Amino acid sequence: MGSSQGSTLSSNVAGLVDGSSARKEISYLDSMPIYVKELIAGGAAGAFAKTAVAPLERIKILLQTRTGGFHSLGVFQSLKKLLKHEGVKGFYKGNGAGVIRIVPYAALHFMAYEQYRCLILNNYHALGSGPLIDLLAGAAAGGTAVLCTYPLDLARTKLAYQVVDSYGMKSNHTQPAYNGLRDVLRSVYKEGGMRALYRGVAGPTLTGILPYAGLKFYIYEELKRHVPEEHQRSIVMRLSCGALAGLFGQTFTYPLDVVRRQMQVENLQPSVHGNIRYRNTLEGLTVIVHNQGWRQLFAGLSINYMKIVPSVAIGFTAYDMMKFWLQIPPRSKTRAISAA
């Protein structure tokens, strides 16, 4: 009898302990500010999506920058060539810098979007609460995120642009190869200071990211509004809406991305490219069309479609799932909390 009472007491104590730990976990999540949860959700979603499409991102940059031996190849042949000469690691060259960049970028992007959206809704009632809010908030969030993380994007492009000499051709740089993210940032800063770290940001980057980020959020949220209530939590639905949002948004702004990439690697271009330095975005577009043809403005677009569809789809879906897991309240409640 005593032993049964003892075991019952032990099980009750264990239950109390388990319950208290569960309550601690819940209370810990509840005590976190909403913007911190949004940062965590956005960063995790960005890292997951970025790693999933890293091989296609590497090939896209090689095609955009007209890297020797790649500009005349298709996507599949480029992947085979890269695998043959650099192995699996070649697919992820520059991805470390990409992930280091994308975690703060995605975290800031999603969090800033939510905060800008609440700010507009609470202070600019004349704009209403329709899709225009998503367009404005998305554009502002994209600009904020890119300004904070642009040097990391510059480093990632320079690392991805390099190819090893085992291809039997001249390498793509006229200076010693970079040995990593820190080496890129140090070398670029030594060459031209902060202006060099932000070369290309004022023109093609911001000009491209503002409409792209705005359209991406606008299309995603607008598509979700037309989904029946019973399918709102469907992962397939979220993936489909995210894929279409990235597809349309990227198509309209892709030529600006090509100009940005070429400006980022100008000092690495061999002499056969003429070492032309673009002073602004319009000049970059004009020179590329004149010297390389209008098709170069869309070089790598097909692979970008292959990359952007899963990337944006995974990013939006992972963010929504992380918001649910972190117990971030729905937007109507978030607005009320922000107003309070």
C-alpha positions as CSV (number, residue, x, y, z in Angstrom):
1,M,0.0,0.0,0.0
2,G,2.8,2.4,1.0
3,S,4.7,1.5,-2.1
4,S,1.7,2.2,-4.4
5,Q,1.2,5.6,-2.6
6,G,4.9,6.3,-3.1
7,S,4.8,5.6,-6.8
8,T,1.6,7.7,-7.2
9,L,3.3,10.6,-5.4
10,S,6.4,10.2,-7.6
11,S,4.3,10.2,-10.7
12,N,2.4,13.3,-9.5
13,V,5.7,15.1,-8.8
14,A,7.0,14.1,-12.2
15,G,3.8,15.4,-13.7
16,L,4.2,18.7,-11.9
17,V,7.8,19.0,-13.0
18,D,6.9,18.3,-16.6
19,G,4.0,20.8,-16.4
20,S,6.2,23.5,-14.9
21,S,8.9,23.0,-17.6
22,A,6.2,23.2,-20.3
23,R,4.8,26.3,-18.7
24,K,8.3,27.8,-18.5
25,E,8.7,27.2,-22.3
26,I,5.4,28.8,-23.1
27,S,6.0,31.7,-20.8
28,Y,9.4,32.2,-22.3
29,L,7.9,32.4,-25.8
30,D,5.2,34.7,-24.5
31,S,7.7,37.0,-22.9
32,M,9.7,37.5,-26.1
33,P,8.9,40.7,-28.0
34,I,7.0,40.2,-31.3
35,Y,9.7,41.8,-33.3
36,V,12.3,39.4,-31.9
37,K,10.1,36.4,-32.9
38,E,9.8,37.9,-36.4
39,L,13.6,38.3,-36.6
40,I,14.1,34.6,-35.6
41,A,11.4,33.4,-38.0
42,G,12.7,35.5,-40.9
43,G,16.3,34.5,-40.4
44,A,15.5,30.8,-40.2
45,A,13.3,30.9,-43.3
46,G,16.0,32.7,-45.2
47,A,18.8,30.3,-44.3
48,F,16.8,27.3,-45.2
49,A,15.6,28.6,-48.5
50,K,19.1,29.9,-49.5
51,T,20.9,26.6,-48.8
52,A,18.3,24.7,-50.8
53,V,19.0,26.6,-54.0
54,A,22.8,27.4,-53.6
55,P,24.0,25.3,-56.6
56,L,21.6,27.2,-58.9
57,E,22.6,30.5,-57.4
58,R,26.3,29.8,-58.2
59,I,25.5,29.0,-61.8
60,K,23.3,32.0,-62.2
61,I,26.2,34.4,-61.1
62,L,28.6,32.7,-63.5
63,L,26.2,33.2,-66.4
64,Q,25.3,36.8,-65.4
65,T,29.0,37.9,-65.3
66,R,29.9,36.1,-68.5
67,T,32.5,33.9,-66.9
68,G,34.8,32.3,-69.4
69,G,33.6,28.8,-70.4
70,F,30.2,29.2,-68.9
71,H,28.3,31.9,-70.8
72,S,27.8,29.6,-73.9
73,L,26.7,26.6,-71.8
74,G,23.2,25.7,-70.7
75,V,22.2,25.2,-67.1
76,F,22.6,21.4,-67.0
77,Q,26.0,21.5,-68.8
78,S,27.2,24.2,-66.5
79,L,26.3,22.1,-63.4
80,K,28.1,19.1,-64.9
81,K,31.2,21.2,-65.6
82,L,31.3,22.7,-62.2
83,L,30.8,19.3,-60.6
84,K,33.7,17.8,-62.7
85,H,36.2,20.5,-61.9
86,E,35.3,21.6,-58.4
87,G,33.2,18.8,-57.0
88,V,30.2,19.1,-54.8
89,K,31.9,21.9,-52.9
90,G,31.9,24.0,-56.0
91,F,28.1,24.1,-55.9
92,Y,28.3,25.9,-52.5
93,K,31.3,28.2,-53.2
94,G,30.3,31.6,-51.8
95,N,27.3,30.0,-50.0
96,G,28.8,30.6,-46.6
97,A,28.9,34.3,-47.3
98,G,25.4,34.0,-48.8
99,V,24.0,32.4,-45.7
100,I,25.8,34.8,-43.4
101,R,24.2,37.6,-45.5
102,I,20.7,36.0,-45.9
103,V,20.1,35.3,-42.2
104,P,20.3,39.0,-41.2
105,Y,18.8,40.1,-44.5
106,A,15.8,37.8,-44.3
107,A,15.4,38.5,-40.6
108,L,15.4,42.3,-41.2
109,H,13.3,42.0,-44.3
110,F,10.4,40.0,-42.8
111,M,10.5,41.9,-39.4
112,A,10.7,45.3,-41.1
113,Y,7.8,44.4,-43.4
114,E,5.6,43.5,-40.4
115,Q,6.6,46.6,-38.5
116,Y,6.3,49.0,-41.6
117,R,2.9,47.4,-42.3
118,C,1.7,48.1,-38.7
119,L,3.2,51.6,-38.9
120,I,1.3,52.4,-42.1
121,L,-2.0,50.9,-40.9
122,N,-1.8,52.8,-37.6
123,N,-0.8,56.2,-38.9
124,Y,-2.0,56.5,-42.5
125,H,-5.6,55.5,-42.4
126,A,-6.3,57.2,-45.8
127,L,-4.3,54.4,-47.5
128,G,-6.8,51.8,-46.2
129,S,-5.9,48.2,-45.5
130,G,-5.7,46.7,-48.9
131,P,-2.8,45.4,-51.1
132,L,-1.3,48.8,-51.4
133,I,-0.1,48.5,-47.8
134,D,1.8,45.3,-48.6
135,L,3.4,46.9,-51.7
136,L,4.6,49.9,-49.7
137,A,5.7,48.0,-46.6
138,G,7.5,45.3,-48.7
139,A,9.4,47.9,-50.7
140,A,10.5,49.9,-47.6
141,A,11.5,46.6,-45.8
142,G,13.5,45.5,-48.9
143,G,15.4,48.8,-48.9
144,T,16.1,48.7,-45.2
145,A,17.4,45.1,-45.3
146,V,19.6,45.6,-48.4
147,L,21.3,48.7,-46.9
148,C,22.2,46.8,-43.8
149,T,23.6,43.7,-45.6
150,Y,25.0,44.9,-48.9
151,P,28.7,44.4,-48.2
152,L,28.0,40.7,-47.5
153,D,26.2,40.4,-50.9
154,L,29.2,42.1,-52.6
155,A,31.5,39.6,-51.0
156,R,29.3,36.6,-51.9
157,T,29.3,37.7,-55.6
158,K,33.1,38.1,-55.7
159,L,33.6,34.7,-54.2
160,A,31.1,33.0,-56.5
161,Y,32.6,34.7,-59.5
162,Q,36.0,33.1,-59.0
163,V,36.6,29.8,-60.8
164,V,39.7,27.6,-60.3
165,D,42.4,27.4,-62.9
166,S,41.9,23.7,-63.6
167,Y,39.5,24.6,-66.4
168,G,42.5,25.1,-68.7
169,M,41.8,28.9,-69.1
170,K,42.8,32.1,-67.5
171,S,41.2,32.7,-64.2
172,N,38.6,35.4,-63.8
173,H,40.7,37.7,-61.7
174,T,43.6,40.0,-62.3
175,Q,44.6,39.9,-58.6
176,P,45.2,37.1,-56.1
177,A,42.1,35.0,-55.4
178,Y,40.1,35.8,-52.3
179,N,40.4,33.3,-49.5
180,G,37.1,33.9,-47.8
181,L,34.5,36.4,-46.6
182,R,36.8,38.3,-44.3
183,D,39.6,38.5,-47.0
184,V,37.1,39.9,-49.5
185,L,35.8,42.6,-47.1
186,R,39.3,43.6,-46.0
187,S,40.6,43.8,-49.6
188,V,37.7,45.8,-50.9
189,Y,37.7,48.2,-48.0
190,K,41.5,48.7,-48.5
191,E,40.9,49.5,-52.1
192,G,38.2,52.1,-51.7
193,G,36.9,52.3,-48.2
194,M,33.2,52.2,-47.4
195,R,32.3,53.5,-50.9
196,A,33.8,50.4,-52.4
197,L,31.8,48.2,-50.0
198,Y,28.6,49.8,-51.2
199,R,29.5,50.1,-54.9
200,G,26.4,49.5,-57.0
201,V,23.9,49.9,-54.1
202,A,22.6,53.3,-54.9
203,G,21.7,52.5,-58.5
204,P,20.8,49.0,-59.6
205,T,20.4,47.5,-56.2
206,L,17.9,49.9,-54.6
207,T,16.2,50.5,-57.9
208,G,15.8,46.8,-58.3
209,I,15.0,45.7,-54.7
210,L,12.3,48.4,-54.0
211,P,9.9,47.2,-56.7
212,Y,10.9,43.6,-56.4
213,A,10.4,43.4,-52.6
214,G,7.2,45.3,-52.8
215,L,5.8,43.2,-55.6
216,K,6.8,40.0,-53.9
217,F,4.9,40.7,-50.7
218,Y,2.0,42.3,-52.6
219,I,1.5,39.3,-54.9
220,Y,1.9,36.8,-52.1
221,E,-0.6,38.4,-49.8
222,E,-3.0,39.2,-52.6
223,L,-3.0,35.6,-53.8
224,K,-3.5,34.4,-50.2
225,R,-6.6,36.6,-49.9
226,H,-8.3,34.7,-52.7
227,V,-7.7,31.3,-51.1
228,P,-10.7,29.8,-49.3
229,E,-10.5,29.8,-45.5
230,E,-10.3,26.0,-45.3
231,H,-7.1,26.0,-47.4
232,Q,-5.4,28.9,-45.7
233,R,-3.1,26.5,-43.7
234,S,-2.2,24.3,-46.7
235,I,1.6,24.1,-47.3
236,V,1.0,23.5,-51.0
237,M,-1.1,26.7,-51.1
238,R,1.7,28.7,-49.5
239,L,4.3,27.2,-51.7
240,S,2.3,28.0,-54.8
241,C,1.6,31.6,-53.8
242,G,5.2,32.2,-52.9
243,A,6.5,30.7,-56.2
244,L,4.2,32.9,-58.3
245,A,5.1,36.0,-56.2
246,G,8.8,35.4,-56.8
247,L,8.4,34.6,-60.4
248,F,6.5,37.8,-61.4
249,G,8.5,40.0,-59.1
250,Q,11.9,38.8,-60.4
251,T,10.9,39.0,-64.1
252,F,10.2,42.8,-64.0
253,T,13.4,43.6,-62.2
254,Y,16.0,41.1,-63.5
255,P,17.9,43.5,-65.9
256,L,18.8,45.7,-62.9
257,D,20.1,42.6,-61.1
258,V,22.4,41.9,-64.1
259,V,23.8,45.5,-64.0
260,R,24.4,45.2,-60.2
261,R,26.3,41.9,-60.6
262,Q,28.5,43.3,-63.4
263,M,29.3,46.4,-61.3
264,Q,30.2,44.3,-58.4
265,V,32.9,42.3,-60.4
266,E,34.2,45.1,-62.6
267,N,37.6,45.1,-61.1
268,L,37.8,41.3,-61.6
269,Q,36.9,41.4,-65.3
270,P,39.8,40.4,-67.7
271,S,41.0,42.8,-70.3
272,V,38.9,41.2,-73.1
273,H,35.8,42.7,-71.5
274,G,37.3,46.2,-71.8
275,N,37.3,47.0,-68.1
276,I,34.3,49.4,-68.6
277,R,33.2,50.9,-65.4
278,Y,29.5,51.9,-65.2
279,R,28.9,55.3,-63.5
280,N,25.2,54.6,-62.9
281,T,22.4,52.1,-63.6
282,L,21.2,53.7,-66.8
283,E,24.7,53.8,-68.3
284,G,25.1,50.1,-67.3
285,L,21.9,49.1,-69.1
286,T,22.9,51.1,-72.2
287,V,26.5,49.8,-72.4
288,I,25.4,46.2,-71.9
289,V,22.8,46.4,-74.6
290,H,25.3,48.1,-77.0
291,N,28.3,45.9,-76.3
292,Q,26.8,42.6,-75.3
293,G,23.3,42.7,-76.7
294,W,19.9,43.0,-75.1
295,R,19.8,39.3,-74.4
296,Q,22.6,39.7,-71.8
297,L,20.1,41.7,-69.6
298,F,18.3,38.4,-69.2
299,A,21.3,36.1,-69.0
300,G,20.7,33.4,-66.4
301,L,17.0,34.3,-66.2
302,S,15.9,30.7,-67.0
303,I,18.0,29.4,-64.1
304,N,16.8,32.2,-62.0
305,Y,13.3,31.0,-62.5
306,M,14.5,27.5,-61.4
307,K,16.0,29.1,-58.3
308,I,13.5,31.8,-57.5
309,V,10.4,29.5,-57.6
310,P,11.6,27.2,-54.8
311,S,13.5,29.9,-53.0
312,V,10.7,32.4,-52.5
313,A,8.2,29.6,-52.0
314,I,10.2,27.9,-49.3
315,G,11.0,31.3,-47.7
316,F,7.4,32.4,-47.4
317,T,6.2,29.0,-46.3
318,A,9.0,28.5,-43.7
319,Y,8.3,32.0,-42.4
320,D,4.6,31.4,-41.9
321,M,5.3,28.1,-40.2
322,M,7.9,29.7,-37.9
323,K,5.4,32.4,-37.0
324,F,3.0,29.6,-36.0
325,W,5.6,27.7,-34.0
326,L,6.8,30.9,-32.2
327,Q,3.2,31.9,-31.5
328,I,3.3,35.2,-33.3
329,P,-0.3,36.5,-33.2
330,P,-2.3,37.1,-36.4
331,R,-1.9,40.5,-38.0
332,S,-5.1,41.9,-36.7
333,K,-3.9,41.2,-33.1
334,T,-0.4,42.4,-33.9
335,R,-1.8,45.7,-35.1
336,A,-3.8,46.0,-31.8
337,I,-0.7,45.2,-29.7
338,S,1.4,47.7,-31.7
339,A,-1.3,50.4,-31.2
340,A,-1.4,49.7,-27.5
